């Protein structure tokens, strides 16, 4: 079993960005904004010398925090397959938007993107001792999406299998 620790970087932090769901059959296909919040679950089999899973300061979560701000603070997220991508990128070229091209603009894609980047940062910062178990991205208090590692899903399945054998 692994030790788990969590860090929330909530919607109140002001990571305000703009995007659109171009394929939606609703007003979500228009440009609109959210102040995204993120909840990270970190895991490690071994704690560091301080007894921590992850340093939440400069050398650990601080690197993730910097990335969150570079991606989501006053930016325009554009899906790489958005048919209006050239038009939206032109806003950046004119200095009217700080454009980020991303695989997708759903909350689910934001959770996946944050998971992959945070996991890369954490594994490098801890020389592989720590990893990201899951990331939840919330648009606001009512909507969120979670991306979990395949390792976490495998461990949960194995845990369920072992429990059923004990019963």
RALIN-V111379 format. One record per helix or strand of 3 or more residues. SS is the DSSP state (2 for helix, 1 for strand). FROM is the first residue (numbers start at 1). LEN is the number of residues. If there is no record, write none. Layout:
<<SS | FROM | LEN> <SS | FROM | LEN>>
//
This chain:
<<1 | 3 | 7> <2 | 11 | 3> <1 | 15 | 5> <2 | 27 | 3> <1 | 32 | 13> <2 | 61 | 12> <1 | 75 | 5> <2 | 85 | 9> <1 | 99 | 4> <2 | 107 | 19> <1 | 130 | 9> <1 | 144 | 5> <2 | 150 | 17>>
//
